[in-house]
Amino acid sequence: MSIVTWPNGARLALSIVVNVEEGSEASIADGDRGPEPVDELGVTLKKALRNYGNESNYQYGLKAGAPRVMKLLGERGIRATFTAAALSLERAPELARRIVADGHEVCAHGWRWVHQFHMDETAERAFIRKAVASIARTTGERPHGWLSRYLLTGNTRRLLVEEGFTYHMDDYSDDTPFWDSVDGKPILILPYAIDSNDMKMWTAPSFTPDAWLRYATDSFDWLRREGAEAARMMSLGVHLRIIGRPGRIGYFERFLDHVLRHEDVWITTRLQIARHWAEWRPYRSEPDGQKR
């Protein structure tokens, strides 16, 4: 088995993941039964009322958060993976064009930012195909990776294999890519991380920006340390409407600057990580069914 080494002898592959969900969340205006319950104030409406306040909270991510995030990445020459709900990019064409122009990757985060776990196989396949077609139209390239809105079905990975996806992100089990297969057809798993995700600053108010930065930096330092002996990958997930706030964006800047002080780190897109891994450690199925 070949031992994976990252380009230029890097100890660590770092994947910055920017979630784009704004404009595709649940909304009565789009015919949903109720408004999006994920609200920074923790407000959950018991009646099917249109939540104009929360809608504007999401729009903040596009209007004010996105320019800040794009500026930081651009100034530092960092290429990120934008996990985007397809409808969000359709409704924010200027952002979509900027993502492409700056050389970032777009990974599918669903057709809309909704749960797919309740879908039957036919509906889920249509959901995946609709996302692929939409992103291809908006960006000029089909997505090669997939991230669900946390919950998925027993059919999801098989459908992704059948629809030609290169990698799947719905896994939190490791700090290293690994292979899986469905009916003998391989797909690379690029594990994601939710412990360092900025969403925790919404869901757990005690997880302050300072605590988030400390946790993200500690994660980076430890994985880089382990990377001296084995291939390691770190994912850092952020959201336009969360990290893009003026009281948080500076902490993202500090994290990026901490990372850039180390020359032995490969900051790249998930697709590039997947292609590199496949070259160094191509899929092989063992007789006992184990993948490596």
C-alpha positions as CSV (number, residue, x, y, z in Angstrom):
1,M,0.0,0.0,0.0
2,S,1.4,3.4,-0.9
3,I,1.9,5.9,1.9
4,V,0.1,9.1,1.1
5,T,2.2,12.2,1.3
6,W,0.8,15.7,0.7
7,P,2.4,18.0,-2.0
8,N,5.7,19.7,-1.2
9,G,6.1,17.5,1.9
10,A,3.2,19.2,3.8
11,R,2.3,17.7,7.1
12,L,-1.4,18.6,6.9
13,A,-4.0,19.2,4.3
14,L,-6.4,21.9,5.4
15,S,-9.8,22.3,3.9
16,I,-11.7,25.5,4.6
17,V,-15.4,24.8,4.0
18,V,-17.7,27.8,3.5
19,N,-21.4,26.9,3.8
20,V,-23.8,28.8,1.5
21,E,-27.3,28.2,2.7
22,E,-28.8,31.6,2.7
23,G,-31.9,32.0,0.5
24,S,-32.7,28.3,0.4
25,E,-33.7,27.7,4.0
26,A,-37.3,26.8,4.9
27,S,-39.7,29.7,4.3
28,I,-43.4,30.2,4.0
29,A,-42.6,32.5,1.1
30,D,-41.3,29.4,-0.8
31,G,-44.4,27.3,0.1
32,D,-43.0,25.5,3.1
33,R,-45.2,24.6,6.1
34,G,-43.2,26.8,8.4
35,P,-40.2,29.1,8.6
36,E,-36.6,28.0,9.2
37,P,-36.3,27.2,13.0
38,V,-32.5,27.7,13.1
39,D,-32.4,31.2,14.5
40,E,-29.5,32.8,16.4
41,L,-31.9,33.9,19.1
42,G,-33.3,30.4,19.5
43,V,-36.8,31.6,18.6
44,T,-39.1,28.7,17.5
45,L,-42.5,29.7,16.2
46,K,-45.4,27.4,17.1
47,K,-47.6,28.8,14.4
48,A,-47.0,28.9,10.7
49,L,-46.1,32.5,10.5
50,R,-43.6,34.1,8.1
51,N,-40.5,35.0,10.1
52,Y,-39.3,38.1,8.3
53,G,-36.7,38.8,11.0
54,N,-35.0,35.4,10.5
55,E,-35.2,35.8,6.8
56,S,-33.2,39.0,7.0
57,N,-30.8,37.3,9.4
58,Y,-30.0,34.9,6.6
59,Q,-29.8,37.7,4.0
60,Y,-27.1,39.2,6.1
61,G,-24.9,36.4,5.1
62,L,-25.1,37.3,1.5
63,K,-25.2,41.1,1.8
64,A,-22.5,41.7,4.5
65,G,-21.0,38.4,5.5
66,A,-20.0,37.1,2.0
67,P,-17.9,40.2,1.0
68,R,-15.9,39.9,4.3
69,V,-15.2,36.2,3.9
70,M,-14.4,36.5,0.2
71,K,-12.0,39.4,0.9
72,L,-10.1,37.4,3.6
73,L,-9.7,34.4,1.4
74,G,-8.7,36.5,-1.7
75,E,-6.1,38.6,0.2
76,R,-4.4,35.4,1.4
77,G,-4.7,33.4,-1.8
78,I,-6.7,30.7,-0.1
79,R,-8.8,28.3,-2.2
80,A,-11.8,27.0,-0.3
81,T,-14.6,24.6,-0.9
82,F,-18.0,26.2,-0.9
83,T,-20.7,23.7,0.2
84,A,-23.6,25.4,-1.5
85,A,-27.3,24.7,-1.6
86,A,-28.0,25.0,-5.3
87,L,-30.9,27.4,-5.0
88,S,-28.8,29.7,-2.8
89,L,-26.3,30.2,-5.7
90,E,-29.2,30.7,-8.2
91,R,-30.5,33.5,-6.0
92,A,-27.0,35.0,-5.5
93,P,-25.5,35.0,-9.0
94,E,-22.9,37.7,-8.1
95,L,-21.5,35.5,-5.3
96,A,-21.5,32.5,-7.5
97,R,-19.5,34.3,-10.1
98,R,-17.0,35.5,-7.5
99,I,-16.6,32.0,-6.1
100,V,-15.8,30.7,-9.6
101,A,-13.5,33.7,-10.5
102,D,-11.5,33.2,-7.4
103,G,-10.8,29.6,-8.1
104,H,-12.8,28.0,-5.3
105,E,-14.7,24.7,-5.6
106,V,-18.4,24.3,-5.3
107,C,-19.6,21.2,-3.5
108,A,-23.3,20.3,-3.5
109,H,-25.1,21.0,-0.2
110,G,-28.5,19.9,-1.5
111,W,-30.9,21.5,-3.9
112,R,-32.2,23.5,-1.0
113,W,-31.0,23.6,2.6
114,V,-33.5,21.1,3.8
115,H,-33.4,17.7,5.4
116,Q,-33.4,14.8,2.9
117,F,-33.7,12.0,5.5
118,H,-37.5,11.8,5.0
119,M,-37.2,11.4,1.2
120,D,-37.9,8.0,-0.4
121,E,-35.4,6.8,-3.0
122,T,-37.1,8.4,-6.0
123,A,-37.5,11.8,-4.3
124,E,-33.9,11.8,-3.1
125,R,-32.5,10.9,-6.5
126,A,-34.5,13.8,-8.0
127,F,-33.2,16.1,-5.3
128,I,-29.6,15.1,-6.0
129,R,-30.0,15.5,-9.8
130,K,-31.7,18.8,-9.4
131,A,-28.8,20.1,-7.3
132,V,-26.2,18.9,-9.8
133,A,-28.0,20.4,-12.8
134,S,-28.5,23.7,-11.0
135,I,-24.9,24.1,-9.9
136,A,-23.6,23.1,-13.3
137,R,-25.8,25.9,-14.8
138,T,-24.8,28.5,-12.2
139,T,-21.0,27.8,-12.1
140,G,-20.2,26.1,-15.4
141,E,-19.1,22.8,-13.7
142,R,-21.0,20.0,-12.0
143,P,-20.3,19.4,-8.3
144,H,-18.0,16.5,-7.5
145,G,-18.8,16.3,-3.8
146,W,-21.9,16.1,-1.6
147,L,-22.8,17.3,1.9
148,S,-26.3,16.7,3.3
149,R,-27.9,18.8,5.9
150,Y,-26.6,16.6,8.6
151,L,-29.2,13.8,8.3
152,L,-29.2,11.4,5.3
153,T,-30.8,8.1,4.3
154,G,-29.5,4.6,3.8
155,N,-29.8,5.3,0.0
156,T,-27.7,8.5,-0.1
157,R,-24.3,7.1,-0.7
158,R,-25.4,4.6,-3.3
159,L,-27.3,7.4,-5.1
160,L,-24.2,9.6,-5.1
161,V,-22.1,6.7,-6.5
162,E,-24.7,6.2,-9.2
163,E,-24.8,9.9,-10.0
164,G,-21.1,10.1,-10.5
165,F,-19.8,11.9,-7.4
166,T,-16.2,11.7,-6.5
167,Y,-16.4,12.2,-2.8
168,H,-18.9,12.3,0.1
169,M,-18.7,14.5,3.2
170,D,-21.4,13.0,5.4
171,D,-19.0,11.3,7.8
172,Y,-17.3,12.5,11.0
173,S,-15.3,9.3,11.9
174,D,-11.7,10.3,11.1
175,D,-9.1,12.9,10.3
176,T,-8.0,11.1,7.2
177,P,-9.8,10.3,3.9
178,F,-10.8,6.7,3.2
179,W,-12.6,4.6,0.6
180,D,-16.0,3.2,0.7
181,S,-17.9,1.3,-2.0
182,V,-21.5,0.5,-3.0
183,D,-22.1,-2.5,-5.2
184,G,-18.4,-2.7,-6.0
185,K,-18.2,0.9,-7.1
186,P,-15.9,3.2,-5.0
187,I,-16.4,6.6,-3.6
188,L,-13.9,8.5,-1.5
189,I,-15.0,9.7,2.0
190,L,-13.6,13.0,3.0
191,P,-14.7,13.3,6.7
192,Y,-16.1,16.6,7.9
193,A,-15.9,18.1,11.4
194,I,-18.7,19.6,13.4
195,D,-16.8,20.1,16.7
196,S,-14.9,23.1,15.2
197,N,-17.8,24.4,13.1
198,D,-18.8,28.0,13.7
199,M,-22.5,26.9,13.9
200,K,-21.7,26.1,17.5
201,M,-21.6,29.8,18.2
202,W,-25.4,29.8,17.3
203,T,-26.4,26.6,19.0
204,A,-24.1,27.0,22.1
205,P,-23.9,30.6,23.2
206,S,-21.1,29.8,25.6
207,F,-19.0,28.8,22.6
208,T,-17.7,32.4,22.1
209,P,-15.7,33.6,19.1
210,D,-12.6,33.5,21.4
211,A,-13.4,29.9,22.4
212,W,-14.0,28.9,18.8
213,L,-10.6,30.4,17.7
214,R,-8.8,28.6,20.5
215,Y,-10.5,25.3,19.7
216,A,-9.8,25.6,15.9
217,T,-6.2,26.6,16.5
218,D,-5.6,23.8,19.0
219,S,-7.1,21.3,16.5
220,F,-4.9,22.6,13.7
221,D,-1.7,22.5,15.9
222,W,-2.4,18.9,17.1
223,L,-3.2,17.6,13.6
224,R,-0.1,19.2,12.2
225,R,1.9,17.6,14.9
226,E,0.5,14.2,14.1
227,G,1.1,14.9,10.4
228,A,4.8,14.4,10.9
229,E,4.1,10.7,11.1
230,A,0.9,10.1,9.1
231,A,-1.3,11.8,6.6
232,R,-3.8,14.1,8.3
233,M,-6.6,16.3,7.0
234,M,-8.4,19.1,8.9
235,S,-11.8,20.5,8.0
236,L,-12.9,23.9,9.2
237,G,-16.5,24.8,8.5
238,V,-17.9,28.3,8.5
239,H,-21.1,30.1,7.5
240,L,-21.5,33.4,5.8
241,R,-24.2,34.6,8.2
242,I,-22.2,33.5,11.3
243,I,-18.5,34.0,10.8
244,G,-19.2,37.0,8.5
245,R,-20.4,39.1,11.5
246,P,-18.2,42.0,12.5
247,G,-17.7,40.5,16.0
248,R,-16.5,37.2,14.5
249,I,-14.8,37.8,11.2
250,G,-11.6,38.9,13.0
251,Y,-11.3,35.5,14.7
252,F,-11.5,33.8,11.3
253,E,-8.7,36.2,10.1
254,R,-6.6,35.3,13.1
255,F,-7.0,31.6,12.4
256,L,-6.0,32.0,8.8
257,D,-3.0,34.0,9.7
258,H,-1.9,31.4,12.3
259,V,-2.1,28.7,9.6
260,L,-0.2,30.8,7.1
261,R,2.7,31.1,9.4
262,H,3.4,27.4,8.8
263,E,4.9,26.5,5.4
264,D,4.3,22.8,5.8
265,V,0.5,23.0,5.4
266,W,-1.4,22.4,2.1
267,I,-4.5,24.6,2.0
268,T,-6.7,23.5,-0.8
269,T,-10.1,22.4,-2.0
270,R,-11.6,19.1,-1.1
271,L,-11.6,18.0,-4.7
272,Q,-7.9,18.5,-4.9
273,I,-7.5,16.5,-1.8
274,A,-9.7,13.7,-3.2
275,R,-7.7,13.6,-6.5
276,H,-4.4,13.6,-4.7
277,W,-5.5,10.8,-2.4
278,A,-6.9,8.7,-5.3
279,E,-3.5,9.0,-7.0
280,W,-1.4,8.0,-4.1
281,R,-3.8,5.4,-2.6
282,P,-6.2,4.1,-5.3
283,Y,-9.2,2.1,-4.3
284,R,-8.6,-1.6,-3.8
285,S,-11.1,-4.0,-2.4
286,E,-9.8,-6.8,-0.2
287,P,-11.2,-10.4,-0.3
288,D,-12.8,-9.8,3.1
289,G,-14.7,-6.8,1.8
290,Q,-12.4,-4.3,3.6
291,K,-11.6,-1.1,1.6
292,R,-8.3,0.7,1.7
